[in-house]
Amino acid sequence: MEDLAIIILTLDEEANIAKAIASVAGRAKVIVVDSGSRDATLALAREGGAEVHEHAFVDYASQRNWALEQAQSRFRWAFFLDADEELTPALLGEIEAMIARADLDAAYVGLTFVVLGRELRHGGFRDASILRLMRPELARFSRGTNERVDDSKLRVGKLVNKLRHDDHKPLAEWFRKHVRYAQREARHYVDGDDRKRGLDGFSMRTKAGRTIGVRWAYNKMPLFLRPFVHFGRTVMAQSAWRDGIPGLFYASMQSLWYPLMIDLFIYEARWHDKLAREEHER
């Protein structure tokens, strides 16, 4: 697939990068954009045949947009693959057929989550999908921890086959990463970024718009209540418990611990802001 670039953003991904590149099976160009890895990520990427670029990280949207800018002069299509994900042969074949079509600009793809060796089939995780295939000259990401592409002006399709998400890094790394994410989310919330933006620029007829709409509604709920509502919905209404310990474990991390950490950081930030105002008024 000479018209396709598989783009992987990396930072210290030596546990995952080799299997991600190997899953492409040489059928498309792999471009790795690294933001300062201190482990063997770059060496493993080059060993796997990837084209490697180093670019300082500002935020995920900026990093993805920079990668698209590098790709758009050489490739008609780009597909974003996370380092902890793998393409299946069936998905590769479907992508090849889709990029041959002239009536599409982008496509969503679903994800299969593998946790502690078990494929999750419940808890809403099997229904997750994200815009990953796109024409690089047409798509741009908006800023934020959960960056999105406004797909309202794009001709969008949906891939039937799914990516396989199977992170081989230690669990402690997941917690370290999500503490950073939670701090950024909290700062966005305190600064009013999410609430001010609301649904501006997004149509509820698009998946991006509906996702933003759910987020907007979630942000209207009281702090410290909303994580438990989200967790209850995931475990009970969406049956995460049916995936056993791995399902409950992942639901607890993604739907309770992480949202609760965001609310704690919001509470802390407001407290510090209050102290700063009081100090300024003295």
Backbone as CSV, one residue per row, in Angstrom:
resi,resn,N_x,N_y,N_z,CA_x,CA_y,CA_z,C_x,C_y,C_z
1,MET,0.842,-1.184,0.000,0.000,0.000,0.000,0.880,1.238,0.000
2,GLU,1.317,1.641,-1.162,2.240,2.766,-1.281,1.602,4.101,-0.924
3,ASP,0.276,4.177,-0.984,-0.410,5.435,-0.682,-0.671,5.621,0.808
4,LEU,-0.298,4.647,1.629,-0.657,4.659,3.052,0.565,4.754,3.955
5,ALA,0.491,5.657,4.946,1.496,5.733,6.003,0.853,5.311,7.317
6,ILE,1.485,4.376,8.010,1.066,3.999,9.357,1.895,4.834,10.325
7,ILE,1.247,5.694,11.095,1.944,6.618,11.989,1.810,6.145,13.429
8,ILE,2.946,6.034,14.119,2.965,5.616,15.517,3.674,6.686,16.340
9,LEU,2.979,7.267,17.309,3.595,8.205,18.244,4.176,7.415,19.408
10,THR,5.399,7.749,19.808,6.047,6.958,20.854,6.714,7.821,21.911
11,LEU,6.799,7.247,23.098,7.630,7.729,24.195,7.865,6.540,25.117
12,ASP,9.090,6.035,25.106,9.471,4.894,25.952,8.521,3.710,25.748
13,GLU,8.480,3.207,24.527,7.570,2.117,24.158,8.323,0.853,23.762
14,GLU,9.472,0.592,24.377,10.252,-0.580,23.989,9.503,-1.892,24.227
15,ALA,8.553,-1.899,25.152,7.798,-3.120,25.434,6.788,-3.438,24.344
16,ASN,6.425,-2.438,23.530,5.339,-2.614,22.566,5.705,-2.385,21.107
17,ILE,6.696,-1.534,20.845,6.889,-1.020,19.490,7.180,-2.105,18.460
18,ALA,7.945,-3.120,18.836,8.309,-4.160,17.865,7.075,-4.907,17.363
19,LYS,6.169,-5.261,18.275,4.972,-6.006,17.848,4.014,-5.122,17.050
20,ALA,3.975,-3.825,17.372,3.126,-2.912,16.596,3.612,-2.824,15.155
21,ILE,4.920,-2.628,14.969,5.483,-2.536,13.615,5.339,-3.864,12.884
22,ALA,5.597,-4.960,13.593,5.496,-6.284,12.966,4.084,-6.559,12.465
23,SER,3.075,-6.007,13.141,1.690,-6.265,12.735,1.347,-5.633,11.386
24,VAL,2.133,-4.649,10.958,1.920,-4.029,9.645,2.365,-4.976,8.534
25,ALA,3.245,-5.895,8.884,3.685,-6.966,7.974,4.287,-6.443,6.671
26,GLY,4.917,-5.274,6.723,5.574,-4.734,5.539,4.650,-4.253,4.442
27,ARG,3.360,-4.148,4.726,2.393,-3.795,3.679,2.181,-2.286,3.533
28,ALA,2.781,-1.498,4.414,2.678,-0.036,4.320,3.891,0.575,5.002
29,LYS,4.154,1.824,4.697,5.254,2.543,5.322,4.900,2.864,6.764
30,VAL,5.820,2.565,7.682,5.619,2.884,9.094,6.456,4.110,9.446
31,ILE,5.811,5.127,9.990,6.494,6.346,10.420,6.333,6.475,11.929
32,VAL,7.444,6.454,12.645,7.440,6.613,14.096,7.823,8.051,14.428
33,VAL,6.988,8.716,15.214,7.275,10.077,15.681,7.497,9.993,17.185
34,ASP,8.741,10.172,17.592,9.121,9.977,18.990,9.333,11.319,19.690
35,SER,8.952,11.373,20.963,9.050,12.632,21.707,10.037,12.558,22.869
36,GLY,11.146,11.824,22.648,12.205,11.829,23.655,12.382,10.543,24.430
37,SER,12.204,9.406,23.777,12.370,8.120,24.465,13.777,7.963,25.025
38,ARG,13.835,7.391,26.233,15.126,7.138,26.873,15.434,5.646,26.945
39,ASP,14.561,4.836,26.369,14.798,3.396,26.349,15.194,2.983,24.930
40,ALA,14.920,1.735,24.561,15.359,1.212,23.262,14.325,1.399,22.156
41,THR,13.343,2.258,22.365,12.271,2.443,21.377,12.800,2.772,19.987
42,LEU,13.682,3.763,19.882,14.164,4.203,18.572,14.959,3.111,17.870
43,ALA,15.812,2.424,18.620,16.608,1.349,18.026,15.709,0.232,17.514
44,LEU,14.697,-0.133,18.296,13.780,-1.197,17.889,12.935,-0.769,16.689
45,ALA,12.549,0.498,16.644,11.761,0.995,15.514,12.570,0.939,14.224
46,ARG,13.810,1.391,14.294,14.668,1.352,13.095,14.956,-0.092,12.692
47,GLU,15.163,-0.938,13.671,15.412,-2.358,13.390,14.213,-2.987,12.694
48,GLY,13.014,-2.509,13.025,11.794,-3.029,12.402,11.501,-2.429,11.045
49,GLY,12.355,-1.506,10.589,12.191,-0.926,9.262,11.394,0.359,9.217
50,ALA,11.104,0.940,10.381,10.313,2.167,10.408,11.162,3.390,10.082
51,GLU,10.508,4.387,9.524,11.115,5.713,9.352,10.905,6.464,10.666
52,VAL,11.977,6.981,11.250,11.895,7.568,12.592,12.120,9.077,12.545
53,HIS,11.224,9.800,13.207,11.365,11.250,13.378,11.331,11.554,14.874
54,GLU,12.098,12.532,15.290,12.051,12.993,16.674,11.472,14.399,16.691
55,HIS,10.448,14.583,17.529,9.756,15.877,17.576,9.300,16.148,19.004
56,ALA,9.628,17.329,19.513,9.290,17.681,20.893,7.776,17.671,21.101
57,PHE,7.355,17.142,22.234,5.935,16.991,22.544,5.387,18.262,23.190
58,VAL,4.266,18.749,22.657,3.522,19.849,23.271,2.207,19.305,23.834
59,ASP,1.419,18.705,22.975,0.215,17.977,23.363,-0.080,16.979,22.250
60,TYR,-1.020,16.059,22.505,-1.265,14.987,21.542,-1.803,15.509,20.215
61,ALA,-2.667,16.509,20.274,-3.211,17.048,19.026,-2.101,17.645,18.166
62,SER,-1.226,18.429,18.784,-0.120,19.042,18.031,0.810,17.989,17.452
63,GLN,1.071,16.932,18.235,1.968,15.879,17.762,1.361,15.136,16.575
64,ARG,0.080,14.838,16.658,-0.590,14.149,15.550,-0.652,15.050,14.312
65,ASN,-0.947,16.322,14.526,-1.021,17.246,13.390,0.338,17.411,12.721
66,TRP,1.402,17.449,13.506,2.749,17.541,12.935,3.036,16.311,12.084
67,ALA,2.658,15.135,12.585,2.867,13.897,11.826,2.085,13.922,10.514
68,LEU,0.857,14.418,10.554,0.058,14.520,9.330,0.707,15.460,8.321
69,GLU,1.264,16.549,8.812,1.935,17.503,7.916,3.146,16.873,7.230
70,GLN,3.862,16.005,7.954,5.012,15.333,7.344,4.566,14.316,6.298
71,ALA,3.389,13.732,6.506,2.924,12.658,5.621,2.194,13.156,4.380
72,GLN,1.568,14.321,4.455,0.620,14.695,3.403,1.247,14.928,2.036
73,SER,2.533,15.241,1.978,3.162,15.460,0.668,3.559,14.151,-0.010
74,ARG,3.572,13.056,0.750,4.035,11.773,0.200,2.972,10.690,0.161
75,PHE,1.935,10.834,0.985,0.942,9.767,1.106,-0.471,10.335,0.987
76,ARG,-1.334,9.573,0.340,-2.733,9.982,0.194,-3.543,9.642,1.438
77,TRP,-3.046,8.681,2.216,-3.761,8.243,3.408,-2.790,8.082,4.577
78,ALA,-3.324,8.273,5.795,-2.556,8.021,7.015,-3.436,7.245,7.991
79,PHE,-2.807,6.337,8.707,-3.517,5.570,9.732,-2.718,5.682,11.022
80,PHE,-3.362,6.150,12.095,-2.687,6.261,13.387,-2.832,4.953,14.159
81,LEU,-1.693,4.384,14.499,-1.630,3.150,15.270,-0.892,3.454,16.564
82,ASP,-1.509,3.181,17.706,-0.799,3.357,18.970,0.220,2.241,19.141
83,ALA,1.267,2.525,19.899,2.335,1.536,20.066,1.850,0.273,20.766
84,ASP,0.798,0.378,21.563,0.282,-0.800,22.268,-0.864,-1.468,21.510
85,GLU,-0.949,-1.197,20.212,-1.980,-1.800,19.376,-1.358,-2.614,18.248
86,GLU,-2.172,-3.468,17.649,-1.724,-4.284,16.517,-2.814,-4.332,15.450
87,LEU,-2.375,-4.301,14.205,-3.272,-4.509,13.074,-3.389,-6.001,12.808
88,THR,-4.584,-6.466,12.508,-4.767,-7.863,12.136,-4.694,-7.985,10.616
89,PRO,-4.395,-9.168,10.088,-4.386,-9.344,8.631,-5.715,-8.956,7.985
90,ALA,-6.824,-9.296,8.659,-8.140,-8.955,8.108,-8.336,-7.441,8.049
91,LEU,-7.888,-6.740,9.084,-8.024,-5.284,9.096,-7.137,-4.645,8.035
92,LEU,-5.935,-5.151,7.866,-5.047,-4.638,6.819,-5.684,-4.775,5.437
93,GLY,-6.286,-5.931,5.190,-6.949,-6.142,3.906,-8.112,-5.197,3.703
94,GLU,-8.852,-4.944,4.774,-9.995,-4.035,4.679,-9.534,-2.594,4.441
95,ILE,-8.448,-2.200,5.113,-7.896,-0.859,4.903,-7.456,-0.690,3.455
96,GLU,-6.810,-1.721,2.913,-6.349,-1.662,1.526,-7.516,-1.430,0.569
97,ALA,-8.630,-2.101,0.832,-9.809,-1.921,-0.023,-10.420,-0.534,0.166
98,MET,-10.412,-0.046,1.398,-11.057,1.238,1.674,-10.299,2.413,1.068
99,ILE,-8.968,2.377,1.101,-8.212,3.525,0.579,-8.234,3.577,-0.949
100,ALA,-8.754,2.530,-1.568,-8.911,2.546,-3.027,-10.184,3.273,-3.443
101,ARG,-11.048,3.573,-2.458,-12.308,4.242,-2.765,-12.102,5.753,-2.886
102,ALA,-12.826,6.359,-3.802,-12.718,7.809,-4.016,-13.786,8.586,-3.255
103,ASP,-14.723,7.859,-2.613,-15.853,8.533,-1.969,-15.696,8.668,-0.460
104,LEU,-14.478,8.464,0.066,-14.249,8.554,1.508,-13.054,9.445,1.823
105,ASP,-13.125,10.112,2.978,-12.015,10.938,3.455,-11.419,10.403,4.752
106,ALA,-12.180,9.578,5.466,-11.722,9.102,6.770,-12.555,7.893,7.174
107,ALA,-12.081,7.174,8.197,-12.831,6.013,8.671,-12.541,5.746,10.139
108,TYR,-13.592,5.342,10.838,-13.463,4.915,12.225,-13.093,3.436,12.266
109,VAL,-12.455,3.052,13.351,-12.117,1.648,13.559,-12.406,1.301,15.015
110,GLY,-12.890,0.092,15.240,-13.144,-0.375,16.594,-11.885,-0.952,17.220
111,LEU,-11.952,-1.179,18.521,-10.816,-1.737,19.245,-11.247,-2.952,20.046
112,THR,-10.407,-3.959,20.029,-10.561,-5.109,20.902,-9.541,-4.966,22.024
113,PHE,-10.015,-4.867,23.266,-9.116,-4.684,24.406,-8.756,-6.035,25.014
114,VAL,-7.469,-6.234,25.197,-6.966,-7.437,25.851,-6.339,-7.009,27.172
115,VAL,-6.852,-7.534,28.283,-6.380,-7.148,29.613,-6.023,-8.404,30.395
116,LEU,-4.805,-8.455,30.874,-4.318,-9.615,31.627,-4.565,-10.906,30.847
117,GLY,-4.372,-10.832,29.545,-4.498,-11.995,28.681,-5.915,-12.338,28.259
118,ARG,-6.888,-11.548,28.688,-8.286,-11.849,28.351,-8.870,-10.769,27.451
119,GLU,-9.542,-11.199,26.393,-10.207,-10.267,25.489,-11.529,-9.827,26.109
120,LEU,-11.691,-8.517,26.294,-12.908,-7.998,26.917,-14.042,-7.948,25.900
121,ARG,-15.201,-8.439,26.319,-16.364,-8.482,25.435,-17.534,-7.660,25.975
122,HIS,-17.368,-7.065,27.142,-18.467,-6.338,27.774,-17.955,-5.004,28.319
123,GLY,-18.787,-4.329,29.106,-18.375,-3.081,29.724,-18.304,-1.898,28.793
124,GLY,-18.833,-2.028,27.576,-18.800,-0.920,26.637,-17.502,-0.802,25.881
125,PHE,-16.477,-1.580,26.289,-15.173,-1.458,25.643,-15.194,-1.999,24.219
126,ARG,-16.003,-3.017,23.987,-16.055,-3.591,22.638,-16.734,-2.643,21.648
127,ASP,-17.485,-1.653,22.168,-18.183,-0.707,21.294,-17.362,0.536,20.991
128,ALA,-16.192,0.651,21.610,-15.363,1.847,21.407,-14.853,1.895,19.973
129,SER,-14.870,3.075,19.390,-14.286,3.261,18.063,-13.707,4.662,17.983
130,ILE,-12.734,4.838,17.116,-12.021,6.104,17.024,-11.603,6.343,15.580
131,LEU,-11.536,7.607,15.196,-11.136,7.957,13.831,-9.627,7.788,13.704
132,ARG,-9.196,6.833,12.901,-7.768,6.559,12.755,-7.289,6.639,11.308
133,LEU,-8.152,6.318,10.364,-7.774,6.359,8.946,-8.261,7.672,8.356
134,MET,-7.380,8.408,7.694,-7.773,9.734,7.196,-6.864,10.193,6.072
135,ARG,-7.391,11.103,5.281,-6.564,11.785,4.286,-5.795,12.882,5.023
136,PRO,-4.462,12.838,5.004,-3.683,13.748,5.861,-3.847,15.225,5.564
137,GLU,-4.229,15.569,4.347,-4.387,16.997,4.030,-5.734,17.546,4.492
138,LEU,-6.669,16.660,4.880,-8.016,17.104,5.243,-8.294,17.077,6.738
139,ALA,-7.631,16.204,7.470,-7.941,16.008,8.890,-6.956,16.750,9.786
140,ARG,-7.475,17.375,10.840,-6.644,17.978,11.872,-7.301,17.743,13.234
141,PHE,-6.458,17.542,14.232,-6.929,17.242,15.577,-7.085,18.519,16.397
142,SER,-8.120,18.535,17.244,-8.304,19.643,18.179,-7.553,19.336,19.460
143,ARG,-7.202,20.370,20.203,-6.372,20.193,21.387,-7.150,19.544,22.519
144,GLY,-6.400,18.945,23.456,-6.981,18.310,24.621,-6.353,16.960,24.846
145,THR,-6.557,16.389,26.059,-6.018,15.061,26.342,-6.676,14.030,25.443
146,ASN,-8.010,14.139,25.289,-8.732,13.245,24.387,-8.981,13.987,23.078
147,GLU,-7.938,14.090,22.273,-8.016,14.878,21.048,-8.990,14.242,20.062
148,ARG,-9.640,15.094,19.279,-10.660,14.638,18.339,-10.462,15.318,16.991
149,VAL,-10.940,14.660,15.950,-11.033,15.267,14.626,-12.492,15.636,14.396
150,ASP,-12.749,16.877,14.008,-14.107,17.269,13.634,-14.402,16.643,12.269
151,ASP,-15.277,15.647,12.285,-15.543,14.899,11.050,-16.780,15.396,10.302
152,SER,-17.319,16.547,10.710,-18.577,17.018,10.120,-18.459,17.341,8.635
153,LYS,-17.260,17.680,8.175,-17.071,18.027,6.764,-16.341,16.928,5.991
154,LEU,-16.192,15.767,6.621,-15.496,14.654,5.983,-16.485,13.572,5.574
155,ARG,-16.155,12.865,4.517,-16.939,11.691,4.117,-16.359,10.507,4.883
156,VAL,-17.149,10.011,5.834,-16.616,9.086,6.836,-17.199,7.685,6.675
157,GLY,-16.328,6.685,6.804,-16.744,5.295,6.784,-16.410,4.618,8.103
158,LYS,-16.685,3.320,8.179,-16.404,2.541,9.389,-15.820,1.196,8.978
159,LEU,-14.650,0.887,9.508,-14.020,-0.403,9.264,-14.693,-1.467,10.123
160,VAL,-14.921,-2.626,9.550,-15.607,-3.703,10.266,-14.651,-4.412,11.219
161,ASN,-13.459,-4.720,10.747,-12.478,-5.396,11.588,-11.868,-4.423,12.586
162,LYS,-11.322,-4.960,13.681,-10.885,-4.121,14.793,-9.381,-4.189,15.038
163,LEU,-8.879,-3.112,15.636,-7.518,-3.113,16.157,-7.464,-3.959,17.422
164,ARG,-6.305,-4.520,17.688,-6.097,-5.279,18.924,-5.259,-4.425,19.876
165,HIS,-5.831,-4.066,21.017,-5.148,-3.250,22.021,-4.658,-4.164,23.143
166,ASP,-3.336,-4.299,23.250,-2.758,-5.225,24.232,-1.439,-4.637,24.732
167,ASP,-1.510,-3.862,25.811,-0.342,-3.160,26.341,0.532,-4.121,27.146
168,HIS,1.803,-4.220,26.770,2.734,-5.116,27.453,3.573,-4.410,28.509
169,LYS,3.346,-3.121,28.720,4.107,-2.399,29.738,3.583,-2.744,31.132
170,PRO,4.422,-2.596,32.164,3.982,-2.893,33.535,2.796,-2.028,33.949
171,LEU,1.977,-2.559,34.844,0.803,-1.840,35.318,1.183,-0.501,35.953
172,ALA,2.326,-0.459,36.631,2.763,0.785,37.272,2.898,1.911,36.257
173,GLU,3.290,1.578,35.030,3.419,2.599,33.989,2.052,3.153,33.594
174,TRP,1.041,2.292,33.584,-0.318,2.759,33.289,-0.736,3.814,34.306
175,PHE,-0.470,3.553,35.580,-0.849,4.510,36.617,-0.062,5.812,36.484
176,ARG,1.230,5.722,36.222,2.031,6.940,36.060,1.509,7.784,34.898
177,LYS,1.205,7.111,33.784,0.717,7.823,32.604,-0.623,8.492,32.876
178,HIS,-1.521,7.783,33.550,-2.851,8.333,33.765,-2.882,9.398,34.855
179,VAL,-1.918,9.405,35.738,-1.796,10.542,36.665,-1.486,11.804,35.868
180,ARG,-0.586,11.693,34.890,-0.274,12.844,34.032,-1.504,13.276,33.240
181,TYR,-2.222,12.291,32.673,-3.431,12.612,31.920,-4.452,13.324,32.820
182,ALA,-4.628,12.797,34.037,-5.614,13.360,34.960,-5.268,14.799,35.330
183,GLN,-3.988,15.078,35.509,-3.570,16.450,35.813,-3.904,17.392,34.662
184,ARG,-3.673,16.939,33.427,-3.995,17.775,32.269,-5.504,17.975,32.132
185,GLU,-6.266,16.893,32.321,-7.724,16.995,32.235,-8.248,17.979,33.282
186,ALA,-7.714,17.891,34.494,-8.155,18.773,35.570,-7.861,20.228,35.239
187,ARG,-6.680,20.474,34.674,-6.321,21.850,34.330,-7.243,22.394,33.242
188,HIS,-7.559,21.549,32.235,-8.502,21.960,31.185,-9.849,22.343,31.798
189,TYR,-10.293,21.525,32.751,-11.603,21.757,33.377,-11.596,23.043,34.194
190,VAL,-10.570,23.218,35.023,-10.483,24.407,35.878,-10.362,25.675,35.041
191,ASP,-9.622,25.584,33.945,-9.468,26.743,33.057,-10.717,27.009,32.227
192,GLY,-11.664,26.057,32.272,-12.916,26.240,31.552,-12.880,25.826,30.104
193,ASP,-11.793,25.167,29.657,-11.657,24.825,28.239,-12.810,23.953,27.754
194,ASP,-13.104,22.867,28.488,-14.145,21.937,28.054,-15.527,22.574,28.129
195,ARG,-15.799,23.282,29.238,-17.141,23.826,29.428,-17.419,25.002,28.508
196,LYS,-16.397,25.813,28.248,-16.581,26.946,27.337,-16.825,26.461,25.919
197,ARG,-16.084,25.422,25.532,-16.218,24.940,24.163,-17.567,24.278,23.957
198,GLY,-18.017,23.505,24.961,-19.288,22.820,24.838,-19.370,22.030,23.552
199,LEU,-20.405,22.308,22.770,-20.621,21.593,21.521,-20.281,22.452,20.312
200,ASP,-19.634,23.592,20.549,-19.332,24.507,19.448,-18.530,23.819,18.359
201,GLY,-18.994,23.954,17.129,-18.252,23.434,15.986,-18.451,21.955,15.738
202,PHE,-19.241,21.289,16.593,-19.444,19.853,16.419,-20.922,19.564,16.191
203,SER,-21.212,18.782,15.183,-22.586,18.394,14.892,-22.918,17.094,15.616
204,MET,-24.094,17.035,16.249,-24.515,15.815,16.933,-24.828,14.702,15.940
205,ARG,-24.825,15.011,14.650,-25.030,13.968,13.644,-23.744,13.208,13.359
206,THR,-22.627,13.699,13.894,-21.343,13.033,13.689,-20.916,12.335,14.968
207,LYS,-20.037,11.333,14.825,-19.553,10.622,16.006,-18.750,11.546,16.907
208,ALA,-17.923,12.408,16.306,-17.139,13.347,17.116,-18.059,14.253,17.928
209,GLY,-19.124,14.714,17.307,-20.070,15.573,18.005,-20.768,14.850,19.139
210,ARG,-21.173,13.592,18.919,-21.831,12.835,19.978,-20.874,12.566,21.129
211,THR,-19.608,12.296,20.817,-18.614,12.069,21.862,-18.426,13.322,22.703
212,ILE,-18.306,14.477,22.041,-18.187,15.739,22.751,-19.445,16.003,23.574
213,GLY,-20.609,15.627,23.036,-21.861,15.818,23.754,-21.908,15.023,25.046
214,VAL,-21.467,13.772,25.008,-21.413,12.944,26.212,-20.457,13.558,27.226
215,ARG,-19.320,14.017,26.754,-18.333,14.646,27.634,-18.907,15.913,28.265
216,TRP,-19.614,16.708,27.474,-20.222,17.938,27.966,-21.228,17.617,29.071
217,ALA,-22.065,16.592,28.857,-23.049,16.200,29.862,-22.360,15.695,31.130
218,TYR,-21.287,14.926,30.961,-20.535,14.417,32.106,-19.969,15.571,32.927
219,ASN,-19.451,16.596,32.259,-18.860,17.737,32.958,-19.887,18.552,33.732
220,LYS,-21.173,18.386,33.405,-22.229,19.094,34.124,-22.581,18.408,35.445
221,MET,-22.155,17.171,35.625,-22.473,16.429,36.841,-21.567,16.876,37.987
222,PRO,-22.005,16.685,39.256,-21.193,17.094,40.406,-19.894,16.286,40.496
223,LEU,-18.827,16.964,40.911,-17.562,16.266,41.150,-17.772,15.169,42.186
224,PHE,-17.021,14.088,42.043,-16.992,12.943,42.958,-18.244,12.070,42.888
225,LEU,-19.317,12.586,42.272,-20.475,11.731,42.007,-20.335,11.089,40.642
226,ARG,-19.888,11.862,39.658,-19.860,11.394,38.276,-18.975,10.171,38.057
227,PRO,-17.814,10.001,38.760,-17.048,8.768,38.546,-17.825,7.519,38.946
228,PHE,-18.612,7.622,40.030,-19.358,6.453,40.496,-20.541,6.149,39.574
229,VAL,-21.147,7.199,39.011,-22.203,6.985,38.014,-21.624,6.288,36.787
230,HIS,-20.474,6.773,36.338,-19.807,6.187,35.171,-19.420,4.735,35.436
231,PHE,-18.881,4.470,36.621,-18.464,3.111,36.985,-19.673,2.179,37.064
232,GLY,-20.752,2.658,37.697,-21.954,1.832,37.805,-22.523,1.486,36.440
233,ARG,-22.507,2.462,35.540,-23.001,2.214,34.180,-22.142,1.172,33.477
234,THR,-20.816,1.282,33.646,-19.906,0.355,32.975,-20.041,-1.058,33.520
235,VAL,-20.108,-1.183,34.854,-20.116,-2.508,35.482,-21.477,-3.176,35.375
236,MET,-22.538,-2.428,35.656,-23.858,-3.036,35.709,-24.595,-2.947,34.362
237,ALA,-24.823,-1.733,33.871,-25.605,-1.576,32.638,-24.900,-2.189,31.439
238,GLN,-23.560,-2.095,31.411,-22.805,-2.623,30.275,-22.094,-3.941,30.604
239,SER,-22.370,-4.491,31.789,-21.981,-5.869,32.150,-20.483,-6.142,32.144
240,ALA,-19.670,-5.197,32.621,-18.227,-5.446,32.695,-17.905,-6.646,33.575
241,TRP,-18.750,-6.932,34.561,-18.521,-8.054,35.470,-18.493,-9.395,34.741
242,ARG,-19.086,-9.456,33.559,-19.126,-10.720,32.822,-17.760,-11.099,32.259
243,ASP,-16.823,-10.165,32.249,-15.457,-10.472,31.820,-14.566,-10.876,32.992
244,GLY,-15.172,-11.170,34.136,-14.411,-11.665,35.278,-13.479,-10.615,35.872
245,ILE,-12.424,-11.103,36.526,-11.472,-10.207,37.182,-10.863,-9.200,36.202
246,PRO,-10.406,-9.629,34.998,-9.853,-8.633,34.068,-10.851,-7.532,33.709
247,GLY,-12.127,-7.898,33.527,-13.135,-6.902,33.183,-13.390,-5.923,34.312
248,LEU,-13.528,-6.441,35.538,-13.738,-5.568,36.691,-12.510,-4.709,36.956
249,PHE,-11.350,-5.306,36.783,-10.086,-4.595,36.982,-9.974,-3.417,36.014
250,TYR,-10.228,-3.662,34.730,-10.098,-2.603,33.730,-11.188,-1.547,33.901
251,ALA,-12.412,-2.002,34.211,-13.499,-1.049,34.448,-13.195,-0.169,35.651
252,SER,-12.608,-0.758,36.689,-12.256,0.012,37.884,-11.217,1.069,37.565
253,MET,-10.227,0.710,36.743,-9.168,1.662,36.404,-9.690,2.774,35.503
254,GLN,-10.387,2.390,34.421,-10.795,3.363,33.412,-12.035,4.159,33.811
255,SER,-12.965,3.515,34.504,-14.267,4.141,34.751,-14.435,4.681,36.161
256,LEU,-13.519,4.342,37.080,-13.629,4.840,38.449,-12.344,5.519,38.914
257,TRP,-11.235,4.775,38.929,-9.994,5.341,39.475,-9.549,6.572,38.693
258,TYR,-9.513,6.475,37.370,-9.040,7.590,36.552,-9.964,8.810,36.645
259,PRO,-11.298,8.661,36.460,-12.169,9.827,36.620,-12.124,10.420,38.027
260,LEU,-11.983,9.549,39.040,-11.903,10.043,40.412,-10.624,10.846,40.626
261,MET,-9.532,10.400,40.019,-8.269,11.129,40.109,-8.402,12.510,39.454
262,ILE,-9.093,12.577,38.330,-9.324,13.875,37.683,-10.054,14.824,38.633
263,ASP,-11.122,14.313,39.284,-11.891,15.168,40.192,-11.060,15.607,41.393
264,LEU,-10.204,14.731,41.895,-9.320,15.105,43.006,-8.361,16.216,42.594
265,PHE,-7.818,16.125,41.384,-6.910,17.171,40.904,-7.665,18.484,40.655
266,ILE,-8.922,18.390,40.206,-9.739,19.598,40.043,-9.946,20.271,41.397
267,TYR,-10.295,19.458,42.394,-10.514,19.983,43.748,-9.242,20.631,44.284
268,GLU,-8.107,19.964,44.074,-6.824,20.504,44.534,-6.493,21.812,43.815
269,ALA,-6.704,21.856,42.501,-6.385,23.058,41.727,-7.241,24.238,42.171
270,ARG,-8.513,23.986,42.436,-9.391,25.060,42.902,-8.938,25.581,44.266
271,TRP,-8.510,24.665,45.107,-8.033,25.058,46.440,-6.792,25.938,46.325
272,HIS,-5.855,25.533,45.467,-4.646,26.336,45.270,-4.984,27.694,44.653
273,ASP,-5.928,27.706,43.707,-6.341,28.974,43.103,-6.980,29.892,44.145
274,LYS,-7.759,29.303,45.052,-8.392,30.084,46.121,-7.334,30.689,47.040
275,LEU,-6.325,29.890,47.405,-5.248,30.403,48.250,-4.502,31.539,47.559
276,ALA,-4.270,31.374,46.244,-3.552,32.407,45.490,-4.350,33.711,45.448
277,ARG,-5.681,33.610,45.283,-6.516,34.816,45.260,-6.510,35.516,46.614
278,GLU,-6.610,34.711,47.677,-6.605,35.293,49.022,-5.283,35.979,49.317
279,GLU,-4.195,35.362,48.871,-2.875,35.958,49.075,-2.749,37.266,48.292
280,HIS,-3.319,37.279,47.089,-3.246,38.479,46.246,-4.062,39.628,46.838
281,GLU,-5.170,39.288,47.521,-6.057,40.313,48.073,-5.546,40.913,49.372
282,ARG,-4.548,40.301,49.983,-4.015,40.826,51.248,-3.215,42.107,51.041
